[in-house]
Amino acid sequence: TTIYLSSTYEDLTDYRLAVVQALRQSQYHVIAMEDYVAQINGRSIDVLRYREADIYVGVFAFRYGYVPPYAHNNPNRLSITELELRHSQYLKKPVLIFLADQKASGFPPTLIDAFTGEGEAGTCIKQLRDELGRERIRSSFLAPYHLASLVQAAVTSYLAEHKLPSTSDAFLGDTPATSVWDIQEDGSPYPRLMHFSRKYARVFFGRDLEVGEIFDRLR
């Protein structure tokens, strides 16, 4: 399963990082703008990579994003982020939408051009957010790891609903599970009230999302 992650960049850097890490830890193949470089006027631009993906994931906050010039086949003056959304819909790809809650963390005024009513970008993102909120919203998020857990759950749910194999299942195939802990040699893997030391790293892992959500709430 290949997932294309689309969003504006600067305002959502921490959010994107949390999502990419969570999906890749679950053995999904993620196509993200961090993985390629294509520059026009110093801004990242690539509206073709989504064609390779099985699922489009769109994350929308309060910026409209870079608008390629009319000469670059963009007569409607849409941003890169909206172009990726519209083309994915046109190709009838599964589209999962995540919209930042107005109380979401990490968005200072310098990273907001929505809800101001000033300038073309503010108007465009407000209209897009209103549309997504009415029709295509999958979930609202408040913090990076909250978003990561929502995306991971939505992808898992979509694959289950459509009876598609997850990447992790495909990797397992018919290979029998192998033991990573020898009870005879290492003793019990459960230390009860004793602390977990480095020795237990082989069998005590996989809670990165939950730890991240705790940090979100602390912040």
Accessible surface in RSA format (square Angstrom, percent):
REM  Atomic radii and reference values for relative SASA: ProtOr
REM  Chains: A
REM  Algorithm: Lee & Richards
REM  Probe-radius: 1.40
REM  Slices: 20
REM RES _ NUM      All-atoms   Total-Side   Main-Chain    Non-polar    All polar
REM                ABS   REL    ABS   REL    ABS   REL    ABS   REL    ABS   REL
RES THR A   1    40.13  28.5   7.64   7.7  32.49  77.4   4.54   6.1  35.59  53.8
RES THR A   2    22.29  15.9  22.29  22.6   0.00   0.0   2.15   2.9  20.14  30.4
RES ILE A   3     0.00   0.0   0.00   0.0   0.00   0.0   0.00   0.0   0.00   0.0
RES TYR A   4     3.30   1.5   3.30   1.9   0.00   0.0   0.24   0.2   3.06   3.8
RES LEU A   5     1.53   0.9   0.22   0.2   1.31   3.3   0.22   0.2   1.31   3.5
RES SER A   6     0.50   0.4   0.00   0.0   0.50   1.1   0.50   1.1   0.00   0.0
RES SER A   7     2.68   2.3   0.00   0.0   2.68   6.2   0.00   0.0   2.68   3.8
RES THR A   8    14.92  10.6   9.03   9.2   5.89  14.0  13.52  18.2   1.40   2.1
RES TYR A   9   101.23  47.3  95.69  54.4   5.54  14.4  65.93  49.5  35.31  43.5
RES GLU A  10   117.38  67.4 103.11  78.0  14.27  34.0  38.63  74.7  78.74  64.3
RES ASP A  11     7.58   5.3   0.57   0.6   7.00  16.6   0.14   0.3   7.44   7.4
RES LEU A  12     0.16   0.1   0.01   0.0   0.15   0.4   0.16   0.1   0.00   0.0
RES THR A  13    56.83  40.4  54.92  55.7   1.92   4.6  48.97  65.8   7.87  11.9
RES ASP A  14    96.40  67.5  90.49  90.1   5.91  14.0  17.92  42.2  78.48  78.3
RES TYR A  15     6.37   3.0   6.37   3.6   0.00   0.0   6.37   4.8   0.00   0.0
RES ARG A  16     1.74   0.7   0.73   0.4   1.02   2.4   1.74   2.4   0.00   0.0
RES LEU A  17    97.65  54.4  95.60  68.4   2.06   5.2  97.53  68.5   0.13   0.3
RES ALA A  18     2.28   2.1   1.38   2.1   0.91   2.1   1.94   2.7   0.34   0.9
RES VAL A  19     0.45   0.3   0.33   0.3   0.12   0.3   0.45   0.4   0.00   0.0
RES VAL A  20    14.43   9.5  14.43  13.1   0.00   0.0  14.43  12.5   0.00   0.0
RES GLN A  21    74.10  41.4  69.91  51.1   4.20  10.0  24.65  52.5  49.45  37.5
RES ALA A  22     4.06   3.7   0.77   1.2   3.30   7.5   3.42   4.8   0.65   1.7
RES LEU A  23     0.61   0.3   0.61   0.4   0.00   0.0   0.61   0.4   0.00   0.0
RES ARG A  24    97.39  40.9  86.49  44.1  10.90  26.0  43.34  59.2  54.05  32.8
RES GLN A  25   106.13  59.3  78.76  57.6  27.38  65.2  45.17  96.2  60.96  46.2
RES SER A  26    31.14  26.3  21.77  29.1   9.37  21.6  18.41  39.2  12.72  17.8
RES GLN A  27    88.34  49.4  80.89  59.1   7.45  17.7  21.00  44.7  67.34  51.1
RES TYR A  28    15.13   7.1   8.71   5.0   6.43  16.7   1.85   1.4  13.28  16.4
RES HIS A  29   106.06  58.0 100.55  69.9   5.51  14.1  74.58  76.9  31.49  36.6
RES VAL A  30     2.78   1.8   0.00   0.0   2.78   6.7   0.00   0.0   2.78   7.5
RES ILE A  31     3.10   1.8   1.51   1.1   1.59   3.8   3.10   2.2   0.00   0.0
RES ALA A  32     0.61   0.6   0.61   0.9   0.00   0.0   0.61   0.9   0.00   0.0
RES MET A  33    34.22  17.7  27.15  18.0   7.07  16.8  24.93  21.2   9.29  12.3
RES GLU A  34    83.80  48.1  46.45  35.1  37.35  88.9  50.66  98.0  33.14  27.1
RES ASP A  35    77.18  54.1  40.50  40.3  36.67  86.7  27.98  65.8  49.20  49.1
RES TYR A  36    32.07  15.0  21.00  11.9  11.07  28.8  24.38  18.3   7.69   9.5
RES VAL A  37   124.95  82.2  93.48  84.6  31.47  75.8  94.01  81.7  30.94  83.9
RES ALA A  38    38.82  35.7  30.35  46.8   8.47  19.3  38.17  53.8   0.65   1.7
RES GLN A  39    99.48  55.6  68.30  49.9  31.17  74.2  44.00  93.6  55.48  42.1
RES ILE A  40    51.53  29.3  47.41  35.3   4.11   9.9  51.53  37.1   0.00   0.0
RES ASN A  41   126.09  86.9  83.74  80.9  42.35 102.0  33.67  81.0  92.42  89.3
RES GLY A  42    63.36  78.1   0.00   N/A  63.36  78.1  32.37  88.8  30.98  69.4
RES ARG A  43   121.60  51.1 119.72  61.0   1.88   4.5  31.84  43.5  89.76  54.4
RES SER A  44    53.77  45.4  37.40  49.9  16.38  37.7  13.32  28.4  40.45  56.7
RES ILE A  45    24.56  14.0  18.95  14.1   5.61  13.5  20.49  14.8   4.07  11.0
RES ASP A  46    29.70  20.8  20.98  20.9   8.72  20.6   9.04  21.3  20.65  20.6
RES VAL A  47    36.27  23.9  34.92  31.6   1.36   3.3  34.92  30.3   1.36   3.7
RES LEU A  48   108.00  60.1 105.02  75.1   2.97   7.5 105.04  73.8   2.96   8.0
RES ARG A  49    66.37  27.9  66.26  33.8   0.11   0.3  20.84  28.5  45.53  27.6
RES TYR A  50     1.34   0.6   1.34   0.8   0.00   0.0   0.10   0.1   1.25   1.5
RES ARG A  51   122.99  51.6 103.87  52.9  19.12  45.5  41.99  57.4  81.00  49.1
RES GLU A  52   107.62  61.8  80.02  60.5  27.60  65.7  45.10  87.2  62.53  51.1
RES ALA A  53     4.03   3.7   0.25   0.4   3.78   8.6   0.27   0.4   3.77  10.0
RES ASP A  54    75.75  53.1  65.60  65.3  10.14  24.0  23.93  56.3  51.82  51.7
RES ILE A  55     1.92   1.1   1.92   1.4   0.00   0.0   1.92   1.4   0.00   0.0
RES TYR A  56     0.25   0.1   0.25   0.1   0.00   0.0   0.25   0.2   0.00   0.0
RES VAL A  57     0.00   0.0   0.00   0.0   0.00   0.0   0.00   0.0   0.00   0.0
RES GLY A  58     0.00   0.0   0.00   N/A   0.00   0.0   0.00   0.0   0.00   0.0
RES VAL A  59     1.97   1.3   1.63   1.5   0.34   0.8   1.63   1.4   0.34   0.9
RES PHE A  60     5.70   2.9   3.43   2.1   2.28   5.9   5.70   3.5   0.00   0.0
RES ALA A  61     1.26   1.2   0.00   0.0   1.26   2.9   0.00   0.0   1.26   3.3
RES PHE A  62     8.97   4.5   8.97   5.6   0.00   0.0   8.97   5.4   0.00   0.0
RES ARG A  63    71.69  30.1  68.36  34.8   3.33   7.9   6.14   8.4  65.55  39.7
RES TYR A  64     6.59   3.1   4.85   2.8   1.74   4.5   2.93   2.2   3.66   4.5
RES GLY A  65    27.30  33.7   0.00   N/A  27.30  33.7  13.50  37.0  13.80  30.9
RES TYR A  66    39.23  18.3  30.73  17.5   8.50  22.1  34.30  25.8   4.92   6.1
RES VAL A  67    35.74  23.5  21.83  19.8  13.90  33.5  21.83  19.0  13.90  37.7
RES PRO A  68     3.01   2.2   3.01   2.7   0.00   0.0   3.01   2.5   0.00   0.0
RES PRO A  69    48.54  35.4  43.99  40.1   4.55  16.5  48.54  40.1   0.00   0.0
RES TYR A  70   152.67  71.3 145.93  83.0   6.74  17.5 101.74  76.5  50.93  62.8
RES ALA A  71    90.70  83.4  54.96  84.8  35.74  81.3  63.30  89.1  27.41  72.6
RES HIS A  72    87.36  47.7  65.87  45.8  21.50  55.0  44.29  45.6  43.07  50.1
RES ASN A  73   136.32  94.0 114.11 110.3  22.21  53.5  35.69  85.9 100.63  97.3
RES ASN A  74     2.66   1.8   2.02   2.0   0.63   1.5   1.22   2.9   1.44   1.4
RES PRO A  75    81.99  59.8  63.61  58.0  18.38  66.8  63.61  52.5  18.38 114.2
RES ASN A  76   113.47  78.2  91.34  88.3  22.13  53.3  19.04  45.8  94.43  91.3
RES ARG A  77   107.78  45.3 103.99  53.0   3.79   9.0  46.12  63.0  61.66  37.4
RES LEU A  78    38.60  21.5  38.60  27.6   0.00   0.0  38.60  27.1   0.00   0.0
RES SER A  79     0.25   0.2   0.25   0.3   0.00   0.0   0.00   0.0   0.25   0.3
RES ILE A  80    17.32   9.9  17.32  12.9   0.00   0.0  17.32  12.5   0.00   0.0
RES THR A  81     7.58   5.4   7.26   7.4   0.33   0.8   3.62   4.9   3.96   6.0
RES GLU A  82    16.78   9.6  16.78  12.7   0.00   0.0   0.00   0.0  16.78  13.7
RES LEU A  83    22.55  12.6  22.55  16.1   0.00   0.0  22.55  15.8   0.00   0.0
RES GLU A  84     4.70   2.7   4.70   3.6   0.00   0.0   0.00   0.0   4.70   3.8
RES LEU A  85     0.00   0.0   0.00   0.0   0.00   0.0   0.00   0.0   0.00   0.0
RES ARG A  86    64.38  27.0  59.29  30.2   5.09  12.1  36.52  49.9  27.86  16.9
RES HIS A  87    66.21  36.2  65.33  45.4   0.87   2.2  42.47  43.8  23.73  27.6
RES SER A  88     0.00   0.0   0.00   0.0   0.00   0.0   0.00   0.0   0.00   0.0
RES GLN A  89    46.02  25.7  31.38  22.9  14.64  34.8  28.08  59.8  17.94  13.6
RES TYR A  90   174.94  81.7 153.54  87.4  21.40  55.7 114.92  86.4  60.02  74.0
RES LEU A  91    67.42  37.5  42.34  30.3  25.08  63.0  46.86  32.9  20.56  55.3
RES LYS A  92   181.88  88.7 150.78  92.5  31.10  74.0 108.56  97.7  73.32  78.1
RES LYS A  93    38.42  18.7  27.86  17.1  10.55  25.1  10.29   9.3  28.13  30.0
RES PRO A  94    32.90  24.0  20.53  18.7  12.37  45.0  32.57  26.9   0.33   2.1
RES VAL A  95    39.72  26.1  13.32  12.1  26.41  63.6  13.32  11.6  26.41  71.6
RES LEU A  96     5.69   3.2   5.56   4.0   0.13   0.3   5.69   4.0   0.00   0.0
RES ILE A  97     0.66   0.4   0.30   0.2   0.36   0.9   0.30   0.2   0.36   1.0
RES PHE A  98     0.00   0.0   0.00   0.0   0.00   0.0   0.00   0.0   0.00   0.0
RES LEU A  99    13.72   7.6  13.69   9.8   0.03   0.1  13.69   9.6   0.03   0.1
RES ALA A 100     1.16   1.1   0.00   0.0   1.16   2.6   0.00   0.0   1.16   3.1
RES ASP A 101    48.93  34.3  43.86  43.7   5.07  12.0   6.05  14.2  42.88  42.8
RES GLN A 102   137.47  76.9 108.43  79.2  29.04  69.1  26.53  56.5 110.94  84.1
RES LYS A 103   181.19  88.4 154.12  94.6  27.07  64.5 104.12  93.7  77.07  82.1
RES ALA A 104    13.24  12.2   0.00   0.0  13.24  30.1   0.00   0.0  13.24  35.1
RES SER A 105    58.36  49.3  50.20  67.0   8.16  18.8  49.20 104.8   9.16  12.8
RES GLY A 106    57.31  70.7   0.00   N/A  57.31  70.7  37.48 102.8  19.83  44.4
RES PHE A 107    21.13  10.6   3.07   1.9  18.05  47.0   3.07   1.9  18.05  51.7
RES PRO A 108    63.38  46.2  54.62  49.8   8.76  31.8  62.22  51.4   1.16   7.2
RES PRO A 109   117.10  85.3 104.25  95.0  12.85  46.7 107.03  88.4  10.07  62.6
RES THR A 110   116.69  83.0  91.36  92.6  25.34  60.4  89.22 119.8  27.47  41.5
RES LEU A 111    27.48  15.3  27.48  19.7   0.00   0.0  27.48  19.3   0.00   0.0
RES ILE A 112    58.87  33.5  43.18  32.2  15.69  37.8  43.74  31.5  15.13  41.1
RES ASP A 113    36.48  25.6  34.33  34.2   2.15   5.1  25.37  59.7  11.11  11.1
RES ALA A 114     1.07   1.0   0.00   0.0   1.07   2.4   0.00   0.0   1.07   2.8
RES PHE A 115    85.53  42.8  54.61  33.8  30.91  80.4  57.00  34.6  28.53  81.7
RES THR A 116    72.34  51.5  43.73  44.3  28.62  68.2  48.68  65.4  23.67  35.8
RES GLY A 117    61.71  76.1   0.00   N/A  61.71  76.1  30.32  83.2  31.39  70.3
RES GLU A 118   135.49  77.8 121.87  92.2  13.63  32.4  43.26  83.7  92.23  75.3
RES GLY A 119    55.74  68.7   0.00   N/A  55.74  68.7  40.77 111.9  14.96  33.5
RES GLU A 120   104.45  60.0  88.57  67.0  15.88  37.8  50.90  98.5  53.55  43.7
RES ALA A 121    41.91  38.5  35.83  55.3   6.08  13.8  38.68  54.5   3.23   8.6
RES GLY A 122     1.14   1.4   0.00   N/A   1.14   1.4   0.00   0.0   1.14   2.6
RES THR A 123    60.48  43.0  57.79  58.6   2.69   6.4  43.23  58.1  17.25  26.1
RES CYS A 124    27.13  20.5  23.38  26.1   3.75   8.8   2.97   7.5  24.16  26.0
RES ILE A 125     1.55   0.9   1.55   1.2   0.00   0.0   1.55   1.1   0.00   0.0
RES LYS A 126    84.91  41.4  84.91  52.1   0.00   0.0  51.96  46.8  32.95  35.1
RES GLN A 127   114.52  64.0 107.68  78.7   6.84  16.3  40.40  86.0  74.12  56.2
RES LEU A 128     6.60   3.7   3.90   2.8   2.70   6.8   6.60   4.6   0.00   0.0
RES ARG A 129    16.32   6.9  13.47   6.9   2.85   6.8   3.32   4.5  13.01   7.9
RES ASP A 130    55.34  38.8  48.16  47.9   7.19  17.0  16.87  39.7  38.48  38.4
RES GLU A 131    33.74  19.4  33.74  25.5   0.00   0.0  12.44  24.1  21.29  17.4
RES LEU A 132     0.00   0.0   0.00   0.0   0.00   0.0   0.00   0.0   0.00   0.0
RES GLY A 133    35.58  43.9   0.00   N/A  35.58  43.9  17.02  46.7  18.56  41.6
RES ARG A 134   170.81  71.7 131.20  66.9  39.61  94.3  74.59 101.9  96.22  58.3
RES GLU A 135   111.86  64.2  74.00  56.0  37.87  90.2  33.74  65.3  78.12  63.8
RES ARG A 136    92.11  38.7  77.34  39.4  14.77  35.2  28.96  39.6  63.16  38.3
RES ILE A 137    67.46  38.4  44.77  33.4  22.69  54.7  44.77  32.2  22.69  61.6
RES ARG A 138    98.86  41.5  72.96  37.2  25.90  61.7  22.50  30.8  76.36  46.3
RES SER A 139    29.51  24.9  21.59  28.8   7.92  18.2  12.18  25.9  17.33  24.3
RES SER A 140    50.97  43.1  35.76  47.7  15.21  35.0  17.93  38.2  33.05  46.3
RES PHE A 141     0.05   0.0   0.05   0.0   0.00   0.0   0.05   0.0   0.00   0.0
RES LEU A 142    83.48  46.5  82.22  58.8   1.26   3.2  82.22  57.7   1.26   3.4
RES ALA A 143    10.96  10.1  10.96  16.9   0.00   0.0  10.96  15.4   0.00   0.0
RES PRO A 144    20.15  14.7  20.15  18.4   0.00   0.0  20.15  16.6   0.00   0.0
RES TYR A 145    54.95  25.7  54.95  31.3   0.00   0.0  24.54  18.4  30.40  37.5
RES HIS A 146    51.49  28.1  51.49  35.8   0.00   0.0  32.71  33.7  18.78  21.9
RES LEU A 147     0.58   0.3   0.58   0.4   0.00   0.0   0.58   0.4   0.00   0.0
RES ALA A 148     0.78   0.7   0.00   0.0   0.78   1.8   0.00   0.0   0.78   2.1
RES SER A 149    25.94  21.9  21.04  28.1   4.90  11.3  16.82  35.8   9.13  12.8
RES LEU A 150    44.18  24.6  41.42  29.6   2.77   7.0  41.95  29.5   2.24   6.0
RES VAL A 151     0.00   0.0   0.00   0.0   0.00   0.0   0.00   0.0   0.00   0.0
RES GLN A 152    35.71  20.0  35.71  26.1   0.00   0.0  12.25  26.1  23.46  17.8
RES ALA A 153    61.19  56.3  49.62  76.6  11.57  26.3  57.85  81.5   3.34   8.9
RES ALA A 154     6.53   6.0   2.95   4.6   3.58   8.1   6.19   8.7   0.33   0.9
RES VAL A 155     0.00   0.0   0.00   0.0   0.00   0.0   0.00   0.0   0.00   0.0
RES THR A 156    72.85  51.8  71.61  72.6   1.25   3.0  61.83  83.0  11.02  16.7
RES SER A 157    39.80  33.6  32.53  43.4   7.28  16.8  25.10  53.4  14.71  20.6
RES TYR A 158    34.80  16.2  34.65  19.7   0.15   0.4  17.29  13.0  17.51  21.6
RES LEU A 159     6.78   3.8   6.78   4.9   0.00   0.0   6.78   4.8   0.00   0.0
RES ALA A 160    70.56  64.9  47.17  72.8  23.39  53.2  57.77  81.4  12.79  33.9
RES GLU A 161   112.53  64.6  82.28  62.2  30.25  72.0  44.99  87.0  67.54  55.1
RES HIS A 162    94.17  51.5  74.82  52.0  19.35  49.5  54.82  56.5  39.35  45.8
RES LYS A 163   182.81  89.2 150.66  92.4  32.15  76.6 115.88 104.3  66.94  71.3
RES LEU A 164    85.74  47.8  74.82  53.5  10.92  27.5  75.77  53.2   9.97  26.8
RES PRO A 165    91.87  67.0  78.08  71.2  13.79  50.1  86.11  71.1   5.77  35.8
RES SER A 166    18.96  16.0  17.54  23.4   1.43   3.3  14.76  31.4   4.20   5.9
RES THR A 167    17.73  12.6  15.92  16.1   1.80   4.3  17.73  23.8   0.00   0.0
RES SER A 168    41.98  35.5  40.54  54.1   1.44   3.3  23.74  50.5  18.24  25.6
RES ASP A 169    84.18  59.0  75.40  75.0   8.79  20.8  21.16  49.8  63.03  62.9
RES ALA A 170    69.58  64.0  40.56  62.6  29.01  66.0  51.13  72.0  18.45  48.9
RES PHE A 171   142.46  71.3 110.64  68.5  31.82  82.8 116.19  70.4  26.27  75.2
RES LEU A 172   118.22  65.8 115.25  82.4   2.98   7.5 117.59  82.6   0.63   1.7
RES GLY A 173    55.32  68.2   0.00   N/A  55.32  68.2  33.74  92.6  21.58  48.3
RES ASP A 174   151.67 106.2 118.95 118.4  32.73  77.4  45.28 106.6 106.39 106.1
RES THR A 175   103.20  73.4  83.85  85.0  19.35  46.1  55.93  75.1  47.27  71.5
RES PRO A 176   106.65  77.7  93.13  84.9  13.53  49.2 104.10  85.9   2.56  15.9
RES ALA A 177   107.50  98.8  66.97 103.4  40.53  92.2  77.60 109.3  29.90  79.2
RES THR A 178   111.86  79.6  89.41  90.6  22.45  53.5  67.78  91.0  44.08  66.6
RES SER A 179   100.67  85.1  58.17  77.6  42.50  97.9  56.07 119.4  44.60  62.5
RES VAL A 180    85.76  56.4  71.97  65.2  13.80  33.2  81.49  70.8   4.27  11.6
RES TRP A 181    20.58   8.3  10.14   4.9  10.44  24.5  10.71   5.7   9.86  16.0
RES ASP A 182    71.03  49.8  62.60  62.3   8.43  19.9  26.20  61.7  44.83  44.7
RES ILE A 183   110.24  62.7 102.83  76.6   7.40  17.8 102.83  74.0   7.40  20.1
RES GLN A 184   172.18  96.3 139.32 101.8  32.86  78.2  57.67 122.7 114.51  86.9
RES GLU A 185   142.21  81.6 107.64  81.4  34.57  82.3  40.71  78.8 101.49  82.9
RES ASP A 186    30.11  21.1  21.09  21.0   9.02  21.3   4.88  11.5  25.24  25.2
RES GLY A 187    32.15  39.6   0.00   N/A  32.15  39.6  30.75  84.4   1.40   3.1
RES SER A 188    65.17  55.1  49.30  65.8  15.87  36.6  41.11  87.5  24.06  33.7
RES PRO A 189    22.91  16.7  20.58  18.8   2.33   8.5  20.58  17.0   2.33  14.5
RES TYR A 190   163.81  76.5 157.89  89.8   5.92  15.4 110.99  83.4  52.82  65.1
RES PRO A 191    14.75  10.8   3.06   2.8  11.70  42.5  12.09  10.0   2.66  16.5
RES ARG A 192   217.53  91.3 185.37  94.5  32.16  76.6  78.45 107.2 139.08  84.3
RES LEU A 193   186.25 103.7 154.03 110.2  32.22  81.0 157.20 110.4  29.04  78.2
RES MET A 194   134.67  69.7 128.65  85.1   6.03  14.3  94.70  80.5  39.98  53.0
RES HIS A 195   135.72  74.2 119.57  83.1  16.15  41.3  96.06  99.0  39.65  46.1
RES PHE A 196    91.43  45.7  65.77  40.7  25.66  66.8  65.77  39.9  25.66  73.4
RES SER A 197    48.54  41.0  34.52  46.1  14.02  32.3  35.11  74.8  13.43  18.8
RES ARG A 198   219.04  92.0 198.13 101.0  20.91  49.8  84.14 115.0 134.90  81.8
RES LYS A 199    98.81  48.2  81.67  50.1  17.14  40.8  60.04  54.0  38.77  41.3
RES TYR A 200    26.99  12.6  26.82  15.3   0.17   0.4   5.84   4.4  21.15  26.1
RES ALA A 201    60.67  55.8  47.23  72.9  13.44  30.6  53.03  74.7   7.65  20.3
RES ARG A 202   110.89  46.6  97.55  49.7  13.34  31.8  61.94  84.7  48.95  29.7
RES VAL A 203    53.46  35.2  24.46  22.1  28.99  69.9  27.43  23.8  26.02  70.6
RES PHE A 204   118.14  59.1 106.16  65.8  11.98  31.2 107.08  64.9  11.06  31.6
RES PHE A 205   154.80  77.4 124.86  77.3  29.93  77.9 134.79  81.7  20.01  57.3
RES GLY A 206    57.06  70.4   0.00   N/A  57.06  70.4  28.10  77.1  28.96  64.9
RES ARG A 207   152.88  64.2 150.78  76.9   2.10   5.0  28.78  39.3 124.09  75.2
RES ASP A 208    75.03  52.6  69.17  68.8   5.86  13.9  21.19  49.9  53.84  53.7
RES LEU A 209    26.48  14.7  24.99  17.9   1.49   3.8  24.99  17.5   1.49   4.0
RES GLU A 210    89.24  51.2  86.82  65.7   2.42   5.8  46.34  89.6  42.90  35.0
RES VAL A 211    73.07  48.1  73.07  66.2   0.00   0.0  73.07  63.5   0.00   0.0
RES GLY A 212     3.15   3.9   0.00   N/A   3.15   3.9   3.02   8.3   0.13   0.3
RES GLU A 213    57.03  32.7  56.66  42.9   0.38   0.9  11.85  22.9  45.18  36.9
RES ILE A 214   104.26  59.3 103.61  77.2   0.64   1.5 104.11  75.0   0.14   0.4
RES PHE A 215   100.57  50.3 100.57  62.3   0.00   0.0 100.57  61.0   0.00   0.0
RES ASP A 216    18.27  12.8   5.31   5.3  12.96  30.7   6.06  14.3  12.21  12.2
RES ARG A 217   216.11  90.7 181.18  92.4  34.93  83.2  64.01  87.5 152.10  92.2
RES LEU A 218   136.73  76.1 104.42  74.7  32.31  81.2 108.24  76.0  28.49  76.7
RES ARG A 219   201.70  84.7 135.59  69.1  66.11 157.4  86.49 118.2 115.21  69.8
END  Absolute sums over single chains surface
CHAIN  1 A    13339.0      10667.5       2671.4       7665.8       5673.2
END  Absolute sums over all chains
TOTAL         13339.0      10667.5       2671.4       7665.8       5673.2
